Amino acid sequence: MSKDHSPDQFLPENEGGQSHSDARRTFLKQSSILTALALTPTAAIKAAELKFEEKVAAVFEKVNITLDINGKKQKLAVEPRTTLLDLLREQLNLTGTKKGCDYGQCGACTVHVDGQRVLSCLTLAAMADGKDITTIEGLANGDKLHPMQEAFIKHDGFQCGYCTPGQIMSAVACIREGHADSDEEIREYMSGNLCRCGAYPNIVNAIKEVKNGGHKV
């Protein structure tokens, strides 16, 4: 290769008495580091951000709350930002309540708070302090299923079953609230619970049977 086309002409100016070969190695090493930084995967960046958020979360002082969950009093320490859904699933292992959209749009996380249906993914656990919580696990009476659970089985009101706990909790509330007098009314007041499998007609039939059968819900 001629001198005019030597790659050494592209190297930084030789400093500290380095030979051209040493300077070349230094230049390549620096270039590799810069390239690696430029191509850092998005996942790595997100992981670093997550660690930062966890450190921030650790600063929060936990608050003490008391909940009556399915007839059992629970004294708990939770972070102020903890949702009722995450408390039930992650701390108490009550996984019957499902996490669907986590934005309050699918109804899979529906539970009862003081007898009223709520979306537990949008409810802070601290807000439920001192209140009675009923989840799908607490609906049955021991080994005896709740009438609504029996009706869902009888009318095949589910397929994959993922949305079913929330559907059943809303269905019970629908009758308690006095909104189960017609198919149209049932559909309207159950519209916050989505079923990807499309079992809606069977769900309506199950609710009607419990309502018309005079079962206590």
N, C-alpha and C positions, 0 to 999 in steps of 0.2 A: 504494500500500500504506500502511496507517495505521501510525502510530508504534508502536502496541501490538503489531503483528505484524512489525516490522522484524527482519531476520535478524541485525542488529548486536547485538541483545540476547543472542545465543548466543555471541558472540566473547569471548575472554579480555579481562581488563581492559586498557585501552590503556596501554602502558608506553613510556617514552622519548619521549613526544610523537608517537607514530605516529598517522597519520590512520586513520579506520575502514577505508578501502580497503586501506592497507598492513597493518593488523592482520589483515584478512580474508585477504590473500595469505599472510601468515606462518602463520596458523592452518591454511589449506588445505594448505600445503606440509608442515607437521609431521604433519598427518593422513595425507597420502599416504605419507610415510615409514613411519609406524607401521603402516599397512595393508599396505605391501609386505613389511615384516618379518614380519607375522602370517601372510602368505600365501606365505612362502618355500617353494618346492617341496621335497618330500622328496628328490628327486634332487640338488638343490643342497647340502642338508645332508649327504647321503651322500658327495658329492664332497669336501666339506670334511673329513669324517672320514677319507676315503681318503688325502687329502694328508697328514693328520696321521700316519696309520699308515705311510705311505711315509717320512716324516721319521724316525719311530721305527726303522723297518727299516734305514735308512741308518746308524744308530748301531751296529748289530750288526757285529762284526768277522768277516770271512769266514774260513773254515777251509780249509786245503789238504787235498785228498784225492786218492788215486790209484785209479782203477778200470780193470779190464780189460774193455772193452766190445766184444763180438763179436770177440774176439781181438786187439783193439788197445788198448794201454795209453794211458790218458788222465790227465793231471795237471790238476786243476781247482781253482778257488777258488769256494766256494759259501757262501751264508748258512746258518747252522745250521738254520733252519726250512725250507729248500728240500727238497721231496720228490724222490724218485728219478724219479717221473713227470715233474715239471716240468723237472728237469735234462735228461732224455732229449729231451723235446719242445722246450723253449725254448732251451736252450744248445747241444745237440748235433744238433738238427734230425732226430732219429730219431722221426718222427711216426707210424710204424707202430703204436706203442703208443698206445692210445686213452684219452682222458679221458672216462669215462662219467658215473657218479654222483659220483665224487670222494669217496665215503664208504666204499669197500671193499665194496660190496654187489652190483656188477654183473659184476666180473671182466674188464672190457674192458682194464684196465691191466696184466694179468698178464705178468710177465717171469720169467726164471730168475736166481737169485742163488746162485752156487756149486752149480748144478744143481737147486736147489729152487725151486718156483714161489712167487712172492710177489706181493702186491698193491702195485704201485709207488706208488699214490696214498697209501698208509698207511706207506710206508717213507721215512725221512729219508735223503737222499743221503749224509750224513755217516756213517750207520750202515753203509753199504756200502763204506766205505773199505777198500781192499786186496782186494776180492772180485771174482770173475768174474761179469760180467753178460751175459746173452744176451737179445736182443730178437728180435722177429719178423724183423728185417732180417738177423740173423746166423744164422738157422736153416738157410737154404739153403747149399749148397756151390757158391759161384760162381753160374753160370747153372743149375745142377741143383737142382731143388726138393727139399726134404726129403720123405721118404715121406708124412708126415702132410699136408703141403701138397698133394701129388698126390692123396691119398685124399679130401681135402675137395673138390677140384675134381671128381673122378670121381663122388662120391656127392652132389654138389650140397649140401654142408654149410653153405651160406650163401645169403642172399638180398641184403639191403642191404650186408652185408659189414662193418658197423661193429664188431661184436663178434668178428669172425673171428680177428684176430690173438691176442686173449686166449684164445679158444676153442682155437686150435691150440697155443698155449704150454701151456695146461692139459692138453690131450689128450696131448701128448708126456710131460708129467710124470705123468699118470695111468698110463701104461704103465710108465714107469720106476719108479714107486712100487709096482707090482704090484697095481694096482686095476682091471684091465681083463679080469677072467676071466668076466664075465657082463654082460648088458644092465643088470641091476639095479645091479650094482656100479659100472659105468661111469656110470650116471645119478647115483648117490649121490656119487661123487667128482668129477663135473663139475657138480654142482648150484650151485656158487658162480659159474658163468658163465651169465649170462642172455642169451637170444636173443629179442628182440622179434618177430622174424619167424617163430619157431616151427620152426626147422630141426632140432630135437632128434633125431628118428629118424635123419636123415641123418648127423648128427654121430656118433651111436652107431655107425652102420654104418661110417663112415670109421675110427673108432678100432679097431673089431673087425678090419677088413681089415689094418691095420698090425700089430696084435697077432698075429693068426693067420698073417700072412705072414712072421713072423720077422724083420722089418726092424729094423735097429739104430737106436734113437732116442736 
